[in-house]
Amino acid sequence: YTLPQTDGSAGQVLKTDGSGNLSWVTLTDTNDYVKIDRQTNGGVASELIFDNLDVATYKFFELFLAFVPSADSEKPYFRFRTGGSSGADVNGAHYSYGYMETYPNSSSGPVSNGSQNEIRLHGNVGYNTNNGEGLRINMRMMFADSSDNGSSAQLSNWITWGASRLDGSSNYRSATGNGVYNENTTTFPTGFKIFMGSGTLNSMSYGLYGMKR
């Protein structure tokens, strides 16, 4: 083998041309589905916030989240955020959502609202860790950008989710739903957050993934 004459840069690897000649190359990520962040140690936060997401590379994001709230029978909510690393909530009564919540007796109850200041993700969540209460959710998010025009941009800040919870009486509930921030003018979020009506998110673990454009 013929080795290169100089050292490579940090992180580079040797590549062969098939004829015995080796050279330094930088590996590029060719995966379209990429892990961005994770938390596995049972962290605590007043709000779960992701700011300054790389929305130029990723059009869609997927979140897997499990936590137990510190306050009993509070509801979980979602908001988009703008402002990059100095993020701020996208507020205003422009959120609309709907979800179908299924009960143990096989009946189901629809919940829907428009002109809200956030998206509600589920009903009341219990905080008794001894009974296994809490929320588990899988959510996908789409972010509007400057390539979206007119009504397309209004519908591109969109989320869909499936979730399950134990309420304050340890009753199992599951739900599937979707929501949108449908402002009349164009809003280009760069982040999002999950929060409860009050209290913190305890015993928290999550994984955030990006799906490339």
ABEGO torsion letter per residue (X at the ends): XBBBABBBBBGBBBBBAGAGBBBBBBBBBABABBBABBBAAGBBBABBBBBGBBAAABABBBBBBBBBBABBGBBBBBBBBBGEABBBBBBEBABBBBBBBBBAAGBBBBBBBBGBABBBABBBBBABAAAGBEBBBBBBBBBBBAABBEAAAAAABBBBBBBBBBBAAGBBBBBBBBBBBBBABBBBBABBBBBBABEBBBGBBBBBBBBBX
